[in-house]
């Protein structure tokens, strides 16, 4: 049976915090945690510096507090916590689903459930309030959508369009025609 997780489970790249200009990469595979860095400096003593790399198995990484500190400094506490959870076997498969698939799934939910889901995380808040989701919902629930209505919806946002009552929409469409 194929694993729902690919070989690369997580990757993050970032410049180290100031005053450093170093570039860092954090990669979590199904077996290892890999921390790489590239020294970026105009100083002569660092010009010949080669990139560095630390590779550790998940078990070794869980015990390496010095690497935890480095990751927290460069990538932040939330990234560190996510990597630790991955190494402990705590996967959040829902978070790993691609946005188009999530949009498709969410479009079948009741409005109250969409509102609740938007409170789960920033990612779900963005998805649940996205024009793509509400365009899909409007197209599934409305019999006909004229090009003029689509133009108005794109202007004011599909979610706003959905929750605006018919009289107000007709008034807005009339005003647009008069301009």
C-alpha positions in Angstrom: 0.0 0.0 0.0 1.3 3.4 -0.9 2.0 5.9 1.9 -0.1 9.1 1.9 3.2 10.9 2.8 5.8 11.5 0.1 9.5 11.1 0.8 9.8 14.8 1.6 7.3 15.6 4.4 8.2 19.2 5.1 10.6 21.8 3.8 11.2 25.4 4.9 13.8 27.9 3.6 14.6 31.2 5.3 17.3 33.7 5.9 18.6 33.7 9.4 17.5 36.6 11.7 19.5 39.8 11.6 22.3 40.7 11.7 23.1 37.4 10.0 22.6 37.1 6.2 23.0 33.3 6.3 20.5 31.2 4.3 19.0 28.1 5.9 17.0 25.1 4.8 15.1 22.7 6.9 14.0 19.4 5.3 12.1 16.6 6.9 12.0 13.3 5.0 10.4 10.0 6.1 13.6 9.0 7.9 15.7 12.1 8.6 15.7 15.7 9.6 18.2 17.8 7.5 19.3 21.3 8.5 21.5 23.1 5.9 23.0 26.5 6.0 25.0 28.7 3.6 27.2 31.4 5.1 26.6 34.8 3.5 29.2 37.4 4.5 31.5 40.0 3.0 34.1 39.3 5.7 37.3 37.7 4.5 37.4 35.0 7.1 34.0 33.7 5.9 34.6 34.0 2.1 35.8 30.4 1.8 33.1 29.0 4.1 31.4 26.0 2.6 27.7 25.2 3.2 27.0 23.1 6.3 24.6 20.3 6.8 23.4 18.3 9.8 21.5 15.1 9.1 19.9 13.2 11.9 17.4 10.3 12.2 14.1 11.2 13.7 15.1 9.5 17.0 18.4 11.4 17.2 16.7 14.7 16.3 14.2 14.3 19.1 17.1 14.2 21.6 19.2 17.0 20.1 18.2 20.1 22.0 21.0 22.3 20.5 19.5 21.7 17.0 16.1 22.5 18.3 17.4 25.8 19.5 19.0 26.6 16.1 15.7 25.7 14.3 13.6 27.8 16.7 15.9 30.8 16.2 15.9 30.6 12.4 12.4 29.2 11.6 10.4 30.0 14.8 8.8 27.9 17.6 5.8 26.8 15.5 8.0 25.3 12.8 10.0 23.5 15.5 6.9 22.2 17.1 5.6 21.0 13.7 8.9 19.1 13.0 8.9 17.6 16.4 5.3 16.4 15.9 6.3 14.8 12.5 9.2 13.0 14.2 6.9 11.7 16.9 4.5 10.4 14.2 1.8 13.0 14.7 0.8 13.8 11.1 -1.9 16.2 10.2 -3.1 14.8 6.9 -5.8 17.4 6.5 -3.2 20.2 6.5 -1.2 18.4 3.8 -4.1 18.2 1.3 -3.7 20.5 -1.7 -6.0 23.6 -1.8 -8.0 22.6 -4.9 -9.0 19.4 -3.2 -9.9 21.2 0.1 -12.0 23.7 -1.9 -13.9 20.8 -3.5 -14.5 19.1 -0.1 -15.4 22.3 1.7 -17.9 23.2 -1.0 -20.1 20.3 0.2 -20.3 21.6 3.8 -23.2 23.5 5.3 -22.6 27.2 5.8 -22.4 26.9 9.6 -19.7 24.2 9.2 -17.7 26.4 6.9 -17.8 29.2 9.5 -16.6 26.8 12.2 -13.9 25.4 9.9 -12.6 28.9 9.2 -11.8 29.2 12.9 -9.5 26.1 13.0 -6.3 27.7 11.6 -5.1 30.6 9.5 -4.9 28.3 6.4 -8.5 27.2 6.8 -9.6 30.8 7.4 -8.0 31.9 4.1 -9.5 28.9 2.3 -13.0 29.4 3.8 -13.0 33.1 2.9 -11.5 32.7 -0.5 -13.2 33.9 -3.7 -12.6 30.5 -5.3 -14.7 28.7 -2.6 -17.5 31.2 -2.7 -17.6 31.3 -6.5 -18.0 27.5 -6.4 -20.7 27.7 -3.8 -22.6 30.4 -5.7 -22.4 28.5 -9.0 -23.6 25.3 -7.3 -26.6 27.0 -5.6 -27.7 29.5 -8.2 -29.6 28.5 -11.3 -28.3 31.2 -13.6 -25.4 33.6 -13.3 -25.2 36.2 -16.0 -21.8 37.7 -17.1 -23.0 41.0 -15.5 -23.5 39.2 -12.2 -20.1 37.5 -12.4 -18.5 40.9 -13.0 -20.3 42.3 -9.9 -19.3 39.3 -7.8 -15.6 39.6 -8.8 -15.8 43.3 -7.9 -17.4 43.0 -4.5 -16.2 39.4 -3.7 -18.0 36.2 -4.1 -18.7 35.7 -0.4 -20.2 39.2 -0.2 -22.2 38.5 -3.4 -23.6 35.3 -1.8 -24.7 37.0 1.4 -26.2 40.1 -0.3 -30.0 39.8 -0.7 -31.6 39.9 -4.1 -33.0 43.4 -3.9 -29.7 44.9 -3.1 -28.0 42.9 -5.9 -30.6 44.1 -8.3 -30.1 47.7 -7.2 -26.3 47.4 -7.5 -26.7 45.8 -11.0 -29.0 48.7 -12.0 -26.5 51.3 -10.8 -23.7 49.5 -12.8 -25.8 49.6 -16.0 -26.5 53.4 -15.5 -22.7 54.2 -15.3 
